[in-house]
């Protein structure tokens, strides 16, 4: 091990010397700065104590640490969404966090903290002056072109001031250490600074994954910064009457934003709701948040939407991310928005060139943190340098900040750019390419390697000035060969080593009287219709995933029993269960796995979840999704043609019965005659009368003289087996069992692992994850550990050989265990608020729909006693009721007994009547639950249908063996559950209509 560590350290030093003397653009520098070793090759003192935790671990030890961090990232659900790559539906990817932290000594941190706070004060003065008296412009300290020519300047924000002594609430700085050992500012972020949430999440991950190293180092904590931010957001509220508790929200562009996790995690740490534009509305000169059936006034908005998108009325008309009328509410002083509109001006690259002289004028002192040397084209002397060195500088637009790397330009391009600079002058700024120190990071096979690093630090406005987060977001970069230019590739946790002699006031608690005042009020959780809709679909998708995996596991067990022994009694149960899977999941199974030649057509003609006209897929965030609504099979290439279970509620309702269900009505159409009532029986029953469930499908005689020994051959996707006839004599017949084939296994595998197949297990899990990410701030942290476990299990199954039946059984077991844990969190760990009841409504609706579909497709046709027994056992296993049934009925299989347990037993949490009773209680617990809504009337009608039925009557069959009373009961309840879901969504969970610009799509900024 010692030899390996010595070799690794020698390799690190050699790579550091060879590859670190380059700047941002790949140009060579005279020297470089290594954070790990000094100029004489010795480990720096701040690293010496931690060398045993990282440097001395060897390749294997470093790899294990990296694996633990990656696993913790997945368990915590830390993600980043890459946008702008041509993919409109970019999938969040796991956040990349290097396990080796970036260490900062106490002396270095003192300089960084002092310089950051000073820079925040200067920028705050600039922001206050530009949107106020404009003395900096009139005195000539700041050229007007730099202000009014920047897209960050918002003309509508002039005169808008937020309460308190500072206008700049949150400031972020990108900083690197240059080859001379000095720190320099690369960029300021003031529009809507991102990264604080990631910094807090990174600290949690590292502390959980490598606790020994964390305890040895004892870095300064980051949570006091979050507590201080919460207090300052509450203090930023306008004057309130009667000492009311201020309502603070975090305004997000949505779950598809690049930094959606950062926004949601920060909101969760602060304890404030994460909202989108659809959740807010301006009424009566104030800003309000939509809640279920009411409006709640908003006092403070932590803005994560760029200013120009914040109000489509006064700013950018084509924006769908802002709130109409927000600027007017700000002018009236009825709400506080931080960072204030117009703060994006401080990000202008041209402004940084004037900060040193502004600091001397305002503070009477030089900047302690220098910026990158810059040359503004509006000054004749600086422009001359800029034009003559255009090929050596990073050229940035003073208008919108767009960047051009001079060293990467060809000669003709450099000449063209120089001409543009001469012509446009003030619109361009040249900066020296940034330099970066190197620090140890994990490299896949090499253990540790030197990589360029930087950091993003954060400061927060307080009553007496600014305070810095004791750490920040480290930035690991990578040099691209052969140009050696630098890009960001990963994050690092920043550990500030020693505690100061006198701790700053970041974590200081509020005065006693303030703490007392804040401890008395209890702020109720507020959930907008958008949030509640996502929670509703979380409930539906979690229950859908559980019901699908249970039925898949039960069907796979039967498949394994009869796969190679189709001559056994009960084998004909397999195609019946395959059909039940097809109907319940809304997929069209291959004909060869179904029980008869017309069975595939049967599923297409009617299923309890079918509509008549294909429709497009709609995301669950924006539309209801009744189980199994159709989609053209050709639209989704997959092993099994599909119908989309996520078609919109309006489409399904219109296709079913012409009832839009868009609003509450005094007319209760649950009492009107349904199609099956008019016809006297269902299409399923009629089709079963015609086709039956022929078990001997494909049977053919065996050639004379062949021995009566069972053997197999594959014919058109089926395995045909030869077995002894019923007399036991030598005259044998061939028996084919649909589903006992490779196609049957492929269908089970597709329903398990195909993420693009609506109705599959993976599809339900993915949709649950998408809905959960949209409301991350509402969820327990343990949720992401379970979701990560399910994702890993399904990903491993997809990457493995899916022909291995053991892999299929294993993924079903792992997924079910994780889903049960998820259900346990919901039942035992979450507060019973409005969001919980809406989630439970989704679960109960989905469980009721799945149960009626399963019962209808598996048990409404009379079969032989052995087949009935096998099907009944599979249904009981899929509904987690097998043990209860055996204890009551000693193993006998009777449909009346099954119905008594699964449909009518109010003490069975899996029964249909239990789901309806829970729905009744959940609706009553919602705000305004009167019992008179259309959803509640539909529910009451379904309950009456169950009460009117005697379970013993459900055994009766007609001449074709169809249990018509059972069919009619199941279809009637199923139809009402679907309409209940549609009505609930369209009346209680509906988002407001899209914003319509008053004057077209003209872009207006400032």
QUIDA-V630801 format. One line per field, one symbol per residue. psi: psi as a letter, one per 40 degrees, with the letter a starting at -180 (. if undefined). A space follows every 10 residues. Layout:
BEGIN
psi = ???
END
This chain:
BEGIN
psi = dddddddddd ddddddddee fiadeeiiid aihhddiade eihideedde dddcdedidd dddddddddd dddddefhih hhieeehdfh hhihhhhheh ihihiddddd dddddddddd dddddddddd ebdfddddee dhidddceeh eehhdeeheh hiiaeidhdh hihhiihide eihihdiihe cghieddddd dddddddddg dddddddfii iddddddddd ddddeeiihi iffihihhih hieieeidfd dddddddddd fiihiideei ihhfeihihh iheiihhhdh hhhehideed hedechdehe eahheddddd defeihhiii heeedeehdd dddedddddd ddefiihehi ihhihheehd dddddddefd eeihhihede eihhhdeeii dddddddddd dddeceeihh ihhiihiiii ihideebiih iiiaihiiih hidebiiihg aahihhiihh iedfihihdi iihhhhciii dhiifdehii iddddddedd ihhihhhidd dddddddddd dddddddddd dddddddddd dedefeeiie dedddddddd ddddefihii deeieidedd dddddhiefi iehiiiihid deiigihfii ihdeeghidh iihhefiidd ddddddeehd feiiiehged eihidddded iidddddddd daghdfheii ihiieiifhh iiihhfeihh ihiiideead hiihhhhhdg iddddddddd edehdehhei dddddddddd dddefdeeii dddddddddd ddddddddei heehdddddd dddddddddd dddddddeei igaddddddd dddddddddd ddddddedee hiiidddddd ddddddddef edddddddef eihhdddddd dedeheehee iddddddddd ddddeihehe eeiddddddd dddddddehh ddeedhiade ehgddddddd dddddddddd dddddeddeh iiiihhidfa fhhhh.
END
